[in-house]
Amino acid sequence: MGSNQITLSFPDESKQNYATGITGAEIAQKIGPRLTKDALAIQVDNATFELERPILQNGKIRILTWKDLEGKKALWHTGSHVLAEAVSAVIPNARPTLGPPIEEGFYYDFDVDKPFSEEDLQKIEKKANELLAKKEDLIRKEVTKEEALKLFKDNPFKKELIEEHTKAGEKISLYYQGKFVDLCRGGHVNNTGKIAVIKIIKSGGAYWRGSEKNKMLQRIYAIAFPEKKMLDEWIKQREEAEKRNHLKLGKELDLYSFQKEAPGTAFYHQNATQIWIALTDFLRAEQRQRGYIEVITPLIMKDSLWKQSGHWDHYKENMYFVKIDDEDYAIKPMNCPGHILIYKNSRKSYRDLPIKMSEFGIVHRHEKSGVLNGLFRVRKFTQDDAHLFCTPEQIKPLIKETIQLIDHIYKTCGFTEYHMELSTRPEKAMGSPEQWTQAETALKEALEETNSSYKLNPGDGAFYGPKIDFHIKDSLGRTWQCGTIQLDFQMPQKFETEFIGNDDKPHTPIMIHRALYGSLDRFLGILTEHYGGAYPLWLAPVQAIVLPISEKTLDYAEHVKAELLENGIRTQINSDNQTISYKIRDAQLRKIPLILVAGEKEAQNKTINVRKRDGTVQGEQKIQEFISNTVDRIQQKQ
C-alpha cells in the first residue's frame, strides 16, 4: 500500500483502505444515503472531528449520528458556539469564556456586567434560533499563538487558555461560523443548519474554571436538537421528570435529606433505609448462592497503600487525607486495595480460586460543591463492590455468570431494558498484548454465549484492562450507566499477589472488578425517579397500612398490624381522628401499595377490606389469606 492510502478500522472490526485525505462525509456517502443523511460527525481514535475534516492517517473510525452520545455532543458543542454568537449580538460587551457539551446539552460561561435577566435569556434564545437559519459552515483555521493572542486581545479568559495550551511557534485552532470566531479544539457538526432548534434551560453564577478563587461568571445552560419535534418530546419528558425528581420525592415521602453539616452526603431516614436493606438483602442472597464471601475493610488506611495501588498518581485530587500519630492516611475512594490485602493474608492455591470477595463498601470522593446533585453526585457513597480473583481460564465462566446475575438483578428491580458496551485496549495500556487479546476474547465470547447484544468501544478500556459497562433505561427513556465488569492485570502485579498453580509454582491471579448497582445511593435515586416513588411491593418502605374506621375498631386494627408485622410485612397504622376517605387519600399520597380498612364488619368477620394505592378495590379478605398472598408476592419480588 502506497503512502497515498490509509487503512481505517470500523466498529465491527472490518477494515477498509481509502485515499489519504478522505473525509468522514465521503466515507458516509460510500456506505449509503441513510448514513449520509444521519451523520453528524466522525470519531477517529476516540477524537471527534467534523465530517469535512480530512483523515490523514490510519486509525479506528466511527461515523457518529444522533444515536451516539458523542454525536449528540458534537451537535451540542456546535450549539454552544451559536449561543456564544447570540449572546455577543444581544450583549455586545459580553466576553465568552468556555462552552463545552455535557451529558445533556451544553453550557457557556460569560463575563458580563450583571446576571442575565429573563428578558435577556428570551432575546438570546430568539437570536440563537435566528442564527441557525443562516446555516453557516464551521470553518477550522489554525493560527500561531501570537495571532490568537492578538485576535482575543480584549478577552483575558481566552488569552489565559491560549497561554496555557500553546507554546511559541505552535498552532492553535479557531472555528469560524460566518463572522463569529471562537477558540476551540473541535468536535462539531460541519454546518449550523444541522441544528433545528436551541432551547435555553437556565442561567446562574459559576466561577471561572470552577475555582472559588476566580471571578464569578454567568453560565447559560441550553440544549439543541436536529429536529424540532424532539424538543417537544424533551419538554414533556422534562415535565414528567420534574414530578419524579428524587429530591422532591425525598421530602414528600420522608426518604432522605441533605444537611449543611455534611455537604454531599445523604441522611437516610427510616423509609429509605428500609429500601436500602431490601436492596442489599436481595443482592446478598443472590451472591451467597453463587459462592461469594462478604468482607468489611477499613475506611481509613495509610497513604502508602494508595501509592502502591496507583490511586495516588491517578486519583489524588479526588481523595481526602488525614494525619494520625504524625503519619499520613487517606479515606478510601475505592475498595480494591483492601480486598487485595485480605487475599494476601494467607497462602492461596489454584484450588482456592476463584475467590469472589464482596463488600458494601463506603467510599469518599471529593466533588466540587457546584456539581453535587442529590443522590446522583455525592461525596460519600456505598458501592456494591466485588473483586473476583481467578486464573485466566476462569475469566469467561465468571463473566458469563456475572452478566446473568446483573440481568436478573436489573429485571427484578424493574429495569427490563439495558444495553452493554465493551471497551477494548487503549493506546496507553499496561500489560502485554497477549494478555489483552486473551481478556478481550473472553469478554466477547461471554457476551456472545449469553446472547447479549453490545456496542463496541474500541480503545476505550481502562489502562489496566478491558471492561463491560451496563446502561439501564428508566421509565422516562433516560439511560444510566450503573453496572460494570472490569478486568485488571495490573493491581495484582503491583501488590505481588500470587497463587500456587498445579505446577507448584507461583502465578499472578487476574482480578475482576465488579459492581451491579454501582453506587447504591445513585441507584436508589434512579429507582425513585423510575417508579415516581411508587415502589413495587417488595421494595416499598411501608408495604401495608391499616386504617381503623373509628375508635371502636382501633384494637382490631392493632391486632391486624401485629399479625402482619409478625409475618414480615412492613406495616403501619393510621389511628388519627380523621375520616376514612381522608386516611385513604393520605395513604395514596404516601404511595403505600396496600391499604387495609378495618371496620366493625371486618372486625366481626376477622377480615380486612383491601384496596391498592391506584384506587383498585379488592374487597374483603381473610387475614391469613391476605398474609399468605402478600408474603408470596414479596418473596417473588413483585
N, C-alpha and C positions, 0 to 999 in steps of 0.2 A: 504493500500500500504506500503510495507516494505521500509527500508532505502536504499535498493539496487536499487530503482527505482526513476525516476524523471518524472515530468509532464511538457511537453513543449506545448506552445500555438502558433499556426500558424497565419499568417496574415488574413486568412479567418475566424479567431476566433475558429477554430476547435482545439481540444486538443488531445494529444497522450502521452501514458506512454512509457518510454524507460528505459533500464538498465542504471544505473549511470555510467558515463564514456563513453557513446556512442559518436561518433564523427560526425561532420557535413557531412563528406564523407559517412559514413554509413547510415545516415538518407537520404541523396540524393539517395543512391542506393536503399533503400527501396521504395522511391517514384517512381523511374523509371529511365531507361537508358538515356533518353534525358537530365534529370536534372543532372545526374551523369557526363555527358559529358560537360554540360554548366556551372556547379557550379564552382565558383572561390573562395568563402569564405563563412563565416557564420556570421550572426548577432544575438547576444543573448543580450536581454535587451539593445539594441542600441549600444552595443560594438561589434566591428568587430574582428573576430578570424579566424585563419587558419582552413581549413577543417579537419585537423588531430588532432586539439586540443580537448581533452576530455571535455565533458559538465558534470559538477558535481552537478548542482542544477537546480531547477525549474526555468522557465523563458519564455520569449517571443522569438520566433526564426524565422529567415528568411534565406533561402538559397539564397545567392547573386550570380547573373550572370552579364554578361556584360550589360544587360538591366538596371541594378540598378546603380545609381551613386556610392553608397558605394561599389558595386562590381568592378566598374572601378577603384575606389580609392585604393582598395586592390591590384589590379594588378599594378597600378601606384606606390604605396608605395613600392612594391617589385622592380619595375623598378628603383627606387631611390637607393636601395641597390646595384643593379647591376651597376648602374652608378658610385657609390662611389668606388666600387671594380675596375672598369675600370680606373677611374682617379688615384687611388692608384697604379695601374700597370703601367700606362703611365708616371706618375709623382710621383715617389716613396716618395718624401719628402712632398707631399700634405697632409694636415690634414683635413679629413672630419669633418663637424660640425653637421648641421641639414639638413634633406631632406624629407619634407612632401609632400603628394599628394595635389593638388589644384583642382580648379573646372575643369580644363582641363589639364591633365598631372601632372607633378611634377617638383620640383627643388631640387637642393642640393647645399649648400654653402661650399666652401673650403678655407682654409688658404693656399695660395700659394705665391711664391716669386714675381710673376708677373702675369698680366692678361693673360687669355687663348688666344692664337693666333688661327686663323682659322685652321692652320695646327694641333694645339693641339686638337681642337674640332673634326677634322676629324679622328685623331688617336683614340681619346676616344670613339667616336661613333662606329668605327670599332671594337675596343676591346670589348665594351659592347655587341655587337651582337655576337661576338665570344664566349663570356662567356655564352650567352643564350643557345648555342648548348650543353653545358655540362649538362643542365637540373638538376641543383643541388636542392636537398631538402632544404627547410628552416627549420632549427632545432632551437627550442627555448630552452634556458637554463637559469635558474635562479641562480644568484650568489649573494654573500654578497656585501655590499657596498665596503668593503676593497678589495675584489677580483676584483671588477670592476675598482676601482681606480688604482690598480696595473697593470691591463691589458691595461688601457689607460693612463699610467703614462706620456707618451710623447705628449699627446693631451690635452692642457689646457681647450679647449672648452667642450670636453666630460667630463672632470673632474668637470667643473662647473655645468653641468647638473646633474651629479651623486650626487654632494654635495647638490644640491638644492632639488632633488626629493627623496632622501632616507636618512634615519636615521641609525645610527649604529645598526647593527644586522638585519636590514631589507634586503629583497631580491630585486634585480633589474634584469630585463630581458635583455638577449642578443639574437641576432639571427645570426646563422652561415649559410653560403652557401659555402660549400667546406671549404677552409682555411680562407676565409674572415669573419670577425665578426664585428657587429655593435651594438651599444646601441639602443634599441628600445622597445616600449611598445607593438608593434604588429599590426596586421591587414593587413595580406599579403595573397597572394596565396601560396599554400604549396610547389610549385616547380617552379623554374625559367623557366622551359620548357613551362609553361602556357603562357609565353610571346613569341610572334613570332618575334617582331621587336621593336627596340628602335630608336627613331629619336631625335637628339638634335635640339632644336629650336633656341636658342640664349644664350649668356652669357653676364654678366655685373657685376658691383660692387654692393655690398649690405652690410650694416653694420651688425655686429654680433647682432642678436636678434632685429634688426630693430632700434637700438638706435644710433644716430649720435655721442654719447659719446664713442662708442665702436669701435673696429678695423674694417677696411674695408676688407671684404672678396670678393671672386669671386663666383658668382652664375651661375650655368648652369641650364637652363630650357629645359625640354625634355618631350617626350610623348611616350607611349608604347601601343601596340595593340596585341590582341590574334591571329589575322590573318594578314598576310602581305597585303592582298588586302585592308584592312581597312586603312592602311597608305596611299595608292594611292588615295583612296576616300577622306581622310582627307586633303591631299596636294591640290587636286583640289578644295575642299571646301574653304581651306585657301586662295588660289589664288583669288577665287571669292570674299571672304570676304574682302580681301585687296582692291579690286576695290571698294567695297561698304563701306569701312571704314568711319564711320561718321565724323571723324576728317578731313580726306581728302576731303570728300564731303562738309563739313562745309566751307572749304576755297574756293573750286571750285564754290559753289552755293551761297556764301556770306550769310551763315546762322547764324553762331555764331563764337566767338573767345574766346581765353583764354589769359589773360594778367598777367604779372608778378606782377602787383599791387594788384591782388586778386586771389592768387592761389586756385585752386579747385572750382572756381566759373565761370560759363559761362556768357559771354556778348552776349545777344541775339540781332542780327541785325534785320532789318525790315523783311526780308524774314522768319526767324524762328519765329519771333513774330507773323506773320500772321498765321502760322501753330498752334502756341500756342493758339491764340484766337479762331481758328476754333475748336480745341480740347476741350477747356473749354466751349465754347458756346454750343457745341454738348451735353456735359455731363450736363451742367446747365439745358438745355431744357428737357432732359430726367428725371433729378431729380425733376424738377418743376412739371412734370406730375405725379410724384409718391409721391408728398406731402412733399418734402424736404424743409427745410428752410436753407438759407445760412448766415453764420456769418463771422466775422473777429475778431481774437484775437491778443493781443499784442505780439510783437516779444521778448520783454524782460520782465521778471517777477521775483519776489523775490525768492531767493533760498529756502525759507521756503515752497513754493508751491511744489517744486521738491522733497523736503524731505518728505512731506506728501504723494505725489503720489507714492513714491518708486523709482523714477528715480535716486535720489541722491545715493542710495545704489547700484543700479544695472547698472547705466549708467554714473556716474560722470566723468569717464576718457574720455568720448566721448563728453563732453559738454564744452561750452565756458562760461566764467564768466566775470562780470564787476562790479565795485563798483560805486554806485551813492549815493551821500549825506551820505557817510560813511556806507551805507548798501550794502549787497551782493545781486546781481541779477544774473540771468542766461539767456542766449539766448536760446530760446526754441528749444529742439531737437524733440519734438512731440507736437501735438495739443490737445491731450485728456484732460489734466488738465484744460485748458482754456475753453473747452466746458462744463466741469462739473461746473465750476464757473458760466457760463451763465445759465445752467439748474437750479442751486441752487438760482439764483437771485430772483425767485418768487415761490410761493407755487404751487405744481402740484397735480392734481387729476388723478385717473386711467382713467378718461375720456379724459385727455390730451395725453395719451400715445397711440401709440408710438410717440415719438418726434424724427424726423430724421434731425439731425443737421450736415450740411456740411460746408466745408471750403477748399479753395485752399490755404493752409497754408504754408508759407515759414518757413523752419526749417534749423537749422545749426547743423552739427555733425562733430566732429574733426576726420579727417583721416590723417594718416601719408603721407607725401609728396610722398613717394615711391610707394604708392598704388593708387594714383589719376590716373584716366583713363577717360579723356574726359567727356562725359555726363554720363558715366556708374558708375563712382566713384567720387563724388564731396563732397564738404564741405557745400555747401548751395544748397538746392533744394526745390521744391514745391510738396507737397502731395495733391492729391485729396481725402482729408480725410473726413470721415463722422462717426458720433457716433450716434447710434440708441438706445435710452433709451426706454425700454419696460418691460412688465410683462413676467413671464415665459411662459404663454400661447401664447404670440405673437412671440416667438422666431422662431418657424417653418415657419409661413407665411412670416415673414420678410426675413428669409434666402432664401426661395424659390424665393421671389421677387428679392432679390439681385443676386442670381445665374442667373436668367433670364435677369436681367439688364446687368450683366457682359458679358453674352453670346452675347447679342445684341451689346454692345459696341465693343467687340473684333472682331466680324464678320464684323461689319461696317467698322472698321479700317483695315480690310484685313487679320486678323488672324483667319482663319477658323478652324485651328487645335489647340487644347489646351487640357491639362489634369488637373485633380484636385487631390489633396492629402488631406486626412482627418487625422489630427493628434490628438491623444487622450491623456488621463490623464497621465502625467509623474509621476515618483516616488515622487518627491518633489513638490506636488501640494498643492495649497491653496484652501480652500473651502471644504464643506462636500462631501462625496462620492455620496450622493443623488443628490446634485446639478450637479455634473459631469455626473452622469447617465442620468439625465433629459436633460442636454445640448447636450451630445453626441447623445442621441436618437433623439433629434430634428434635429441635423445636418444630421444624417444618413437618417432619413425619408425625409428630404427636398431634399437631393441628389437623393434618390430613386424615389420620387414623381415627380421630374423634369427629370427623365430618364437620370441622369448624372452618367457616369461611373467614378469611382475614385479608387485611390490607398490608402490603409490604412497604416498609420504610427503609430503603437501602441506605446504609451508612449512618443510621440514627440510633444505633445501640449505645449503651453506656461504655465508657472506656475499658471497663473490666469484663464485659460480656454482653451477648445479645439478650433481648427481652421481649416479652409479650405484654402489651397493655390492654386492659379491658375498659371499654367505654359504654356505660349504660345509658339508655334513653328513658327519660321520665315521661309522665303523662302529658306534659306540655310539648313534647318533642325535643327537649333540650338534651344534650349529651354531656356526660360527666365521666372523666377518667377516674376510676376507683381502683380496681384490682391490678396487680402486676405480678409477673413472674420474671425474675432476672437471674441469669447465670453469672457466677463470679469465680474467675480463676485466681484473682489477684490477692484478695484478703487472706485466704488460707495460706498462700505462699508467704505473705508478709509476716504472718504470725507463726510460720513454721509448723503449721497444723499437719498432722500425719495420721495414717492408719497403717497397720501391718497387713500386707497383702498375703494372698495364698502362696506367694513365693518367699515368705518370711522376710521381705524387705519393706522398708518404709515407703509410703506413697502419699502424695498430697490429695486430699479429697476435693471435690468440686462443691461449692456452696450455692444453693438455690435460695435467693431471697424471694419471699412470697407474702403477699398481702391480699386479702379478699375485699373486706370493707374498705381497706386503705386506712384512712383516718376515721375512727368510729364517730368522732364529733361531726366531721363533714358528712358522713353517711347518714347520720341522724337528721342533719339539716336537709339533705336531699330527700330522705324518706318523708319528712314533714311536709315539704312542698309537693312531692309526688302525690301524696294522699290528701293534701289540703288539711292535714290534722286529723282526718277521719281514718285512723289506722285500722288495719284488719284486726279481727278479734284477738288473735294470739299476741299481737304487739300492743294493743290498747292498754294504756296505763290503768284505766278503770274499765273492766270488761262488762260489768253489770251494776246497775243502781236500783235499789228497792225504794219504791215510793208508797208509803202508807197514805191511805186516803184521809184518815183522821187520827186523832189521839187513840180512838178505840182499837185501831189495828196496829198501833205502834209496836206493841210487844210481839205480835205475829211477824211484822216486818223485820224486827231484830232477829227473830228465830230464823227467818229465811236467809238473812245476811250471814248468820253464823254457819248455817248449813253450806252455803256457797263457799265461804272462806275455808271451811274445813276440807273442801274438795279442790282447793287450789284456784278458785275463780276469784280474781281481784274484784272485790265488791264494796260498794259504799251504800249508805242510806241517806235519804233526804228527809229529815224529820221536821223541817221548818213548817211554821204555821202558815202555809200558802195553799192556794187551790191546786188541785191535781193537774189541771191544764197548765198552770204556771210551772209546776215541777217538771212536767213532761217537756215543755219548751226549754227549760233550763238544761235538762239532760241532753236534749238535741243540740243545743248551742255548745255544750261541752263535748259533743261528738262521742258520747258513750254508746257503744254498739247495742247493748241490750237494756231495755227499760222495763222494769217489773213492777206492776201496780198491785198493791196488796190492800184489798177492801174487805168488808165484812163477809161477803160471799166467798172470797178466796180463802179467808181465814177458816171459815166453816168447812170448806171442801178440801183444805190442805193443798191449795193450788196457788198459782200466781198468774196474772194476766200479762202476757208477753207482747211487747212491741219493739220494733227496731228504730234506730235513730232516723231512718229515712221516712218514718211515719207508717210503715207497714205494721199492721196489727196481726199478731199470730194467735191471739186468744188465750184461753185458759189452758194451763198445763200443770200436771202433777209435778211437785218439786223434784222428786227423784228422776223423773223422766227428763225434765229440763236440765238437771245437773248432768245426767249421763250424756245427753246430746251435746251440751256445751263443752264438757271435758273432752269429748271425742273430737269436736271441731278444733279446739285449742291444740290437742295433740297432733292433729293433721295440719297444723299451721294455716288454718283458714281465717 
